[in-house]
Amino acid sequence: MRKKLRHALPITLQSLLLRIAILLLLMTITRIVFYCYNLDSFAHVRFTDWLAGIWFDLSTIGMVLMPFIVFSLIPERWQRNLVVKSIKIITFFIPALLIVALNLMDTAYYNFTLKRSTADLFVIVSAGNDVGQLLTSFIADYWFLILLFIFGVYGLAKLYQRTSIKRLKNPTPSSLRKELIVFAIVIPLFVLVGRGGLGLRPISSIDATLYTQPENSALVLNSAFTLLKSIGKDDLTEQHYFSEKQAEKLFNPIRVSQPQHILPDGTNVMIIMLESFGNEWVGKFNHSTSYTPFLDSLLDQSWYFEYGISNGKKSIEAVPTISASMPTLMDNPYISSAYCNNQIESLPGILKKHGYSTAFYHGATNGSMRFNSFASQLGYQEYFGRFEYNNDAHFDKTWGILDEYFNPWTAKQLTKMKAPFMGNLFTLSSHHPYFVPEKWRSVVKKGPHPIAKSIHYGDISLQKFFEQAEKEPWFKKTLFVLVADHTPSSNSELYNQRTEMYRIPIAFYDPSGKLPRKREKVIFQQADIMPTVLDLLNIKAKYYSIGNSYFSKEPREAVTYLEGAYYYFRGDKLLIYSNDKIRSLVNFTIRTENPQNLLPSHQEEAEKMASRLKAIIQRYNHDLIHNQTVVR
């Protein structure tokens, strides 16, 4: 039977199918490596997830190997031509090796972002010198992936050679007529596979949620697919869930501030963004070992939130969310999206109109993630980075100036600002590669993940900021906002759950003691910081904001987006919504590695939450597309 089949199929098709099977096997191996390396992120995987993964791999092959497929199926007599042989080698190995390299790269990178790479990868690579500076540490940490890539290249080359037409030669060659018929049939079949079937639209990354749960979509997808599907794609599409009037009733981002007169007029504000300080490592939220003793003591003197929620998983997403209440509810970060030059209303921009001086402080090399140019766009009048610090003796050789030096230096720089002022300090040392200076290595606490010691070092550096700030004349006249930019990578199954992976500390600290000192058991997202600060500073303004003030009558809610799925927090529930469908509803306040889906018994509540979420999506997409994110 096997022999008859061999003789029935032209040798050109046999060689092509074997080579595609080899690449498919290598892609499956990289998926298994990806899964094993990120095991805690995929707690509930089914066999069908692996089958779906093969389908997306085949679609990728159909897209990127089409030139190879065409040249592989031309009649055998022309295959002996040296030019044809060379074209086949080029059109097979370049795409195949890129597929494997991207999959292995995301094996390491996924733990930081919890999504496959998209076109924003090019922006991150081109933004500043971050990649060049980090390259050495990544090679040191992930050398085994490089080794695996080398073995993959070797194996692919050997098997490519063994599946050549010369090696598979049939005793009786196929007729030219049969070869041309096969060519005419097989090429359209691969085109069909490349587009993902007969659907009205080609298959896309979001379609992974049709085959699996949203939290497993990264396992089903491959990195070449997500990258290709996001290149040249509009970041957003218009949604028409409701009429304009209905949508506005459900959600209206036009806000009017409500001055609270708790703090005196002209109070300074200092936002401190703590790199990767997720709740997993903060003692006030994690009842095991604390790696943040100073922050814990500061929270005791602050007004802070049980359910602080980050609106994203990247530093580049946090800056527009915190400074302008503009979260990233799309695949590309707002800063690198098509809408980055839209007019937006920001906290520094509004405060500047009310007589505040503004400055952004980040010890990284200037240009990192384009923060310096975006800070200017937000309305920060001054930017202070590694170059302004001007002392590379304190450079960590990777990201920038070590926090223990840059933090207290920032406190001194604030004294030079004209009051009232708004400052924003973004720390950096608690970032991969988690460098801790030698003098602190015996002091910091080590934990189950390398970030633990880096978080403790960041906490020590935070203390140094406040020790210096307390000596400055502006200290008691300043409102401090402490907020993590996002949660870090984790090796904990619990903290990789969607119910936990956005949980961060958010606190308001008032040294004068006028603000309450308590732990609020409500949701408070990063996007709520701007409107809440405006109310606390007694600023009268009408402005555009996705988040809402703590003092407003709007519901306490939070919305995040990851790989085609929206995660909407409200009350004590988390709604997971993708492909225009409610996927599940869970109680996010119950800490468990296996959250129960409450959808069957809470359908009405889920529908109500979904209506609010759809109104947010509709307004967000429309306003960004049409550049209507300011009050006119």
HELIX and SHEET records of a PDB file:
HELIX    1   1 ARG A    2  ALA A    8  1                                   7    
HELIX    2   2 ILE A   11  TYR A   37  1                                  27    
HELIX    3   3 LEU A   39  SER A   41  5                                   3    
HELIX    4   4 PHE A   47  VAL A   64  1                                  18    
HELIX    5   5 MET A   66  SER A   72  1                                   7    
HELIX    6   6 GLU A   76  GLN A   79  1                                   4    
HELIX    7   7 LEU A   82  THR A  113  1                                  32    
HELIX    8   8 ASP A  120  SER A  126  1                                   7    
HELIX    9   9 ASP A  130  ASP A  141  1                                  12    
HELIX   10  10 TRP A  143  ARG A  162  1                                  20    
HELIX   11  11 LEU A  176  ARG A  195  1                                  20    
HELIX   12  12 SER A  205  LEU A  210  5                                   6    
HELIX   13  13 PRO A  214  ASN A  216  5                                   3    
HELIX   14  14 SER A  217  VAL A  220  1                                   4    
HELIX   15  15 SER A  223  SER A  230  1                                   8    
HELIX   16  16 GLU A  244  LEU A  250  1                                   7    
HELIX   17  17 ASN A  279  TRP A  281  5                                   3    
HELIX   18  18 PRO A  293  ASP A  300  1                                   8    
HELIX   19  19 SER A  315  ALA A  324  1                                  10    
HELIX   20  20 TYR A  334  SER A  336  5                                   3    
HELIX   21  21 LEU A  347  LYS A  353  1                                   7    
HELIX   22  22 SER A  368  ARG A  370  5                                   3    
HELIX   23  23 PHE A  371  LEU A  378  1                                   8    
HELIX   24  24 ARG A  386  TYR A  389  1                                   4    
HELIX   25  25 ASP A  392  HIS A  394  5                                   3    
HELIX   26  26 ASP A  403  LEU A  414  1                                  12    
HELIX   27  27 GLU A  438  TRP A  440  5                                   3    
HELIX   28  28 ILE A  451  ALA A  469  1                                  19    
HELIX   29  29 PHE A  475  LYS A  477  5                                   3    
HELIX   30  30 GLN A  526  ASP A  528  5                                   3    
HELIX   31  31 ILE A  529  LEU A  536  1                                   8    
HELIX   32  32 LEU A  599  SER A  601  5                                   3    
HELIX   33  33 GLN A  603  ILE A  625  1                                  23    
SHEET    1   A 2 ILE A 254  VAL A 256  0                                        
SHEET    2   A 2 LYS A 542  TYR A 544 -1                                        
SHEET    1   B 8 GLU A 382  PHE A 384  0                                        
SHEET    2   B 8 SER A 357  HIS A 362  1                                        
SHEET    3   B 8 PHE A 421  PHE A 426  1                                        
SHEET    4   B 8 ASN A 268  LEU A 274  1                                        
SHEET    5   B 8 THR A 478  ALA A 484  1                                        
SHEET    6   B 8 ILE A 506  TYR A 509 -1                                        
SHEET    7   B 8 TRP A 303  ILE A 309 -1                                        
SHEET    8   B 8 ARG A 519  GLN A 525  1                                        
SHEET    1   C 4 GLU A 557  LEU A 562  0                                        
SHEET    2   C 4 ALA A 565  ARG A 570 -1                                        
SHEET    3   C 4 LYS A 573  SER A 578 -1                                        
SHEET    4   C 4 LYS A 581  ASN A 587 -1                                        
END                                                                             
